[in-house]
Amino acid sequence: MLTTAKEILADARANRYAVPAFDCVEDVMIRAILETAEAKRSPVFVMCLVPKGNDWVYMPGLVRAVADQHDIPIVLHLDHAEELDSIKRAVDSGFTSVMIDGSKLPLEENIRITRAAVEIAHPHGVSVEGELGHVGGMDLEAAEHAENVLTEPQEVATFVGETEVDALAVSIGTAHGVYRSLPDLNIERLGELDAASRVPLVLHGGSGTPDEQIRNAVRAGICKLNIFADCRIAMCRGLRQAAGSLSREDPLPADVFGPIKSAIAQVVAEKIELLSADNRAGQSGRGGQSGRGGQSGRAGQSEAVQ
């Protein structure tokens, strides 16, 4: 069932777990993610990078068509939009959550564009994620590498208050893409960011980050973890397995796509367990699309992530 980021992240923040968020393309990835999340009873974000051409129809259309067949909270999320036109189109296309990425801009400009995205999305019940600081790493074409800019705790309250975002992506040492060297997350800085923020915190660049560092980040306040490269690596692994096992010139689709789907599903299951999101589906997002719900505080937290 479709819901919003605001609803499911409220429960994650109150109970100290994080919701996995998977960037995806094509139906084999979507199906592997949703079926695995349902089997693990986990809420989940199905994320799309800003679509091109017919992807504006196919990607959200597919997720919306199948969401009600899965008895778990599902957020259909637009990831890393940098233009307000993309935010408008996502709202019109049925996304339940959007991210406006003004992290490359000066603080005042970041606040301005993020506030404008909120004014577009909120009247339609769509949640908004902003980013403060900048998560670097490789771009998708592996052509450019950007450096990280850590989030400053003293800027958080101003940014959240002036923009009225529902979630905040922060930079504490992760990077997009495949790591050149393993990161060393600044968990102390994260604790300061969480204390300064009245909305749940998001960590981008979750692929390849050592498990214990992820667990520490969740303990310190991360409520959503973005994952893409690990699924792409799994997809490639499944493709190689399929190619090496095919004996027919006209293989059955299950023989071609089955290993790919299984490899992706394995990664999805591992991330769900790592984030302590399994068996949380009955606790979060039960309001569906009727409203975004209120943010929970830190009262009554459990130590779910050990």
Stockholm file with secondary structure:
# STOCKHOLM 1.0

chainA/1-306         MLTTAKEILADARANRYAVPAFDCVEDVMIRAILETAEAKRSPVFVMCLVPKGNDWVYMPGLVRAVADQHDIPIVLHLDHAEELDSIKRAVDSGFTSVMIDGSKLPLEENIRITRAAVEIAHPHGVSVEGELGHVGGMDLEAAEHAENVLTEPQEVATFVGETEVDALAVSIGTAHGVYRSLPDLNIERLGELDAASRVPLVLHGGSGTPDEQIRNAVRAGICKLNIFADCRIAMCRGLRQAAGSLSREDPLPADVFGPIKSAIAQVVAEKIELLSADNRAGQSGRGGQSGRGGQSGRAGQSEAVQ
#=GR chainA/1-306 SS CEECHHHHHHHHHHHTCCEEEEECCHHHHHHHHHHHHHHTTCCEEEEEESCCTTHHHHHHHHHHHHGGGSCSCEEEEEEEECSHHHHHHHHHTTCSEEEECCTTSCHHHHHHHHHHHHHHHGGGTCEEEEEESBCCEECTTSCCEECCBCCCHHHHHHHHHHHCCSEEEECSSCCBSSCSSCCCCCHHHHHHHHHHCSSCEEECCCTTCCHHHHHHHHHTTEEEEEECHHHHHHHHHHHHHHHHHCCCSSCCHHHHHHHHHHHHHHHHHHHHHHTTCTTCTTTSCTTGGGCCCCCCCSTTCCCCCC
#=GC SS_cons         CEECHHHHHHHHHHHTCCEEEEECCHHHHHHHHHHHHHHTTCCEEEEEESCCTTHHHHHHHHHHHHGGGSCSCEEEEEEEECSHHHHHHHHHTTCSEEEECCTTSCHHHHHHHHHHHHHHHGGGTCEEEEEESBCCEECTTSCCEECCBCCCHHHHHHHHHHHCCSEEEECSSCCBSSCSSCCCCCHHHHHHHHHHCSSCEEECCCTTCCHHHHHHHHHTTEEEEEECHHHHHHHHHHHHHHHHHCCCSSCCHHHHHHHHHHHHHHHHHHHHHHTTCTTCTTTSCTTGGGCCCCCCCSTTCCCCCC
//
